[in-house]
Every structure is written in structure tokens, then in C-alpha cells.
Amino acid sequence: MAKHRNALGALGLALLVAVFAIAANSSGKAPPTEVKYIEFMALANGGRVSEVKLSDGTKLEFLLHRDDIRYITDNPRNPGLKEELLLKGITVTEHGGAGASVQTLIFIVFFAAMFWFIMRRQGGLHTAMALNPADSSHLTSFTFAQVAGNEEAKESVADLVDFLKSPDKYLSRGARMPRGALFYGPPGTGKTLLAKAVAGEAGVPFYAVSGSDFVQMYVGVGAGRIRELFKKARASEAAVIFIDEIDALGRKRGSAASGGSDERDQTLNALLTEMSGFSQGEGIIVIAATNRLDTLDEALLRPGRFDRQVEVGLPDRAARERILGLHAANKPISPDVSLPELARDTVFFSGAMLENLLNEAAIESAKSGAELIGRDVIERAYYTVLAGSEKKDRAGIQQRDREITAYHEAGHALASRLVSPEATVSRVTIIPSSKGAGGFCVNIPPDKMYRTKKDLEAQVMVSLGGRAAEEVIFGTENITTGAANDIEKANQIVRDYVMKFGMGEKSGLLCGEDKDTYAERGELLYQLYNKTKELLCENRAKLGDIADALLTRETLNAGELDKILL
């Protein structure tokens, strides 16, 4: 905002100067006297006109001998008028007149406005050539104690902290510490927090920037910002440079539509050069974060660059409990809330999602005026995070649609209990949500380090349970579009099953996309779908019982579902 105000101030000053210049040029002069053109020609022929000022305007100005009065008359815009006047011995000058002054002012305003607009888009004149985010570097008191979970990742970077604190200990033994560490993993797992904790534990300045800060439309600007950033870091002697979303500038070179010599390539080259230029005694470590490790240029990953790669993955149950405890510390949580149970029910939640869960619960509690955040509030927040808030107005939903939704969600729930009994079906509902779902079934798988071939097949069958139930109850001609997301999820699992995990019977350990693997994926998908239909047909009575209960109560929890199936 300050830079924008400065730009506006400079623009206003320029306009003010221009206005004063024009005003000064015309101040102190009496208005000219207008005469007819025929009178002007008579005066010129009589030798009384001393000077004529020609312009492109509608009027021309002239002076008489021994007369200070300015006269104007109509301008005939005759190309031969100048020569005629010169032959009569009259001094002729050409100027833009008042119109030119206005034109000049318009040009000044136009170019000043364009200059301000461009500088505003680029973040100001200073940020066009330098990296202002680096100016806000600071010493942080953030430590590993404030990063719950990620114990393996913390252990992987502990020696980096020790190196920043005591570099001589390593240099005396001829050890070269990693110049860069790359944190990779799903979004929201705490990569930024971990980088900040490294700087906080070591007590060194923390320079945090984003990869997009270096990608500009002008060639050379990004590379200049890289050099400016490292120059500032070197002035601190020891520092942590953190580049978030490094894939914005570190994608594999040559993939851009403009070829291999675009601005992104120059910026990446500058980063590689700066990292290679570290001397052994410099206590500077570059930490980068990405969600797309596979897209990064190989030169970034070789030894001497980001030669230490640390996976920051989704937290396990114990880590989720610690994360929930950390975020619950400053909230009035009711005694009836069990954080271990909540941690059990939040499989596949990232740290950011867990924080958002408790924050949504706190907001809901504040809206209702409750003093404590109770179990029911956290439960509502849990399903809001997963599927969106419940729609309040359901008067427009037809009974036929309610029946289709009930059997669809009953199909998911029953398939899960039949093929994956170790999973927990915590909630089944036919209440539509704000995210567009007609209903949903929350299936919580057990915490596992690995998923077996059987687990993947069971996941596919649970995903296809809704569509299978529609076909079993209403017939092939009456299946609906409600299974679109389920089918997409099932296809992705089957794709990984064949092409990523090498579990296909025909392709085996071969990876890659071709017509054979495509056909095999199709066969597997239909095989599992038919198997799901057979299971639901065999248990059609239970399927109907779950659907009837949903039509009556709209929502079933795990205990109510168990009573129906017993």
C-alpha cells in the first residue's frame, strides 16, 4: 500500500507540474482580439503585420508593427499561405498552440497512468528489480516443539540445525553439509512450519519466499531477484532460505511452449548457479517445498543442490492426536470430547485439515453461544469439512430422488461392511450438502503403512457399491449420474493398481500407458463391479433395511448401522 501511495503521489506531482507549466506559459497575457480574415489580409497587404504564428488549430495569431496587442483570425489552413506571407516580408513562426499544450498534457497523463499501472502490477519499481519478500526476513522463535508429528522429518533435519549452530565441528572433519533440503509431500502436512522450525532452532534469519515470486513476464527479472535474495542471505552469514512451491520455477527445462530460453529457465539457472557458489564455510541452507516432486528439473535434485530429500507425509494416528492436542490447547474443549477417538476417525487428514476441523468447531460453538466446544459440535464440523454443510431447505427434493439416494448410500455402507469389515462406517446420510452431494457415506479405513492387493480391490468395490445398488434395485435403465465421483475414484485406484503398483495379472510389473494396460484396467473394473452386484443381490434384504432406515431417519451412525445388520 505504501508503494502504491508513493506511485500515486509521483503521478499527482507530475500532473501538477504540467498544469503549472501550462498555466505559467499563458499567465499574464490578455486575451487576443479577434478580427475577420478579410481584415487580416488587408492589414498584411498594407504592410502592417509584423509576425504571424501559424498552427494546426482553427485560429492563427498575428502581431502588428508598434503594437503589443495579440490578434487572432480564422485559419484557412492554406499550404501556400506561409510562402505568401514570407514574400510580403512578414515573420512566420509555427507552433502547436493551445491544442498542443492540451495534447502534451494528455500524453503526460496517459504515459504516467500507464507507468503507474505497470508498476502496480509488478509490485512497484523496486520490486521489479529486487525481491522485496526477502526484506522481511526475521529471527523466528518457532521450534520443533511447536511442530506436532513429522518425527522422522524432524530427525532428518536435526543435523542441519546442528551445522548452523556449530559449523566448525563439521568443517574440521572435512564434512560438507547439504546445500539444500527438499521437503515434499501432500498439501497441508507442515512443510513450511518445519522449515521455520529449522531456522528457529538454529537461531538464524529466516527468508521465506514463494517460487511464483521469481516468475515474471520480463526476461531477467526473476534471475535478478534470485541474486538479490542470496546476496541478502550472505550478508547474514548464517541463514535459512525457504522457497515454497519451488515447482513454479523449478519445472523440467524445455517443457515450456516458448522453448528452453524463457524467463523461467533463466531464473532456474540463476538458482542453480547461486547454490553451486556456496563455499564450505557459509552457513546458508536452502530449503524448498513442493507437492509435485516428479515435475522438478533433475539438476535441482543432484548432489550439491537439493541433495537431501525429506518426505513430509500425512500424520499417523499418534501424530494426529498430538496435532489435535496442540490446536486444542487454546480452545475450551468439553470433557466429553475424546481426542484419541477423533484421531482414529480422521484417517488421511493432514495437519492443516485437523487445524481447520477444530477451527470450524470453534466458530460453530461461538455462533451458538456455547461456552464449551462439545462433541456434537466437533462431529458437525467433521462432516462439514468432509462433505460440506447440510442443506437446510430440502422441500424441493422429490421422494423418488430420496429413494435413489437412500439405496445408493446403503450400497456403499453395505459393500464396506461386507468386503472391508475392519473399516469403520461412521456415518451414512441422505441429507444433501452444500458441496453438491445428494448424501454421503463416511468409510474410515484402518491405519496401515501399506495397502494390500485385496485392500485396493475392496476400495474399488466400496466405491462402486452405490452404482451397483442403483442397478440392482431400479434396473440398468434407471442408473443415475450420482455415481460420477465414485466412478472417477474407482478408475484412479484401478489405474494405480495396474500401472503403479504392478498388480495386474497380464501386465505384471510393467508400467506405462498402452492399449493392453487400458484393456486390462477395463476388465478388472467390470470384474469388481459385477462382484459387487452379486454381493448386494445376495444381501438384498439388508440393503433394503439400511435404505428404509435412511428414508425414516435420514442419518445413521456406526452403532445404528450395526443394529440393522445384526
Secondary structure, DSSP 8 states (H G I E B T S, - for coil): -HHHHHHHHHHHHHHHHHHHHHHHHHTT----EE--HHHHHHHHHTT-EEEEEE-SSSEEEEEETT----EEEE----TTHHHHHHHTT-EEEE--HHHHHHHHHHHHHHHHHHHHHHHHHHT-HHHHHS-GGGGG-EE----GGGS-S-HHHHHHHHHHHHHHH-HHHHHTTT----SEEEEE-STTSSHHHHHHHHHHHHT-EEEEEEGGGG--SSTTHHHHHHHHHHHHHHHTSEEEEEEESGGGT-B-TT-STT-SSSHHHHHHHHHHHHHHT--TT-EEEEEEEES-GGGB-HHHHSTTSS-EEEE-----HHHHHHHHHHHHTTS-B-TT--HHHHHHH-TT--HHHHHHHHHHHHHHHHHHT-SSB-HHHHHHHHHHHHH--B-S--TT--HHHHHHHHHHHHHHHHHHHHH-TTSEEEEEE---BTTS-S-EEEEE----SS--HHHHHHHHHHHHHHHHHHHHHH-GGG--GGGHHHHHHHHHHHHIIIIIS--BTTTBT--S--HHHHHHHHHHHHHHHHHHHHHHHHTHHHHHHHHHHHHHHSEEEHHHHHHHH-
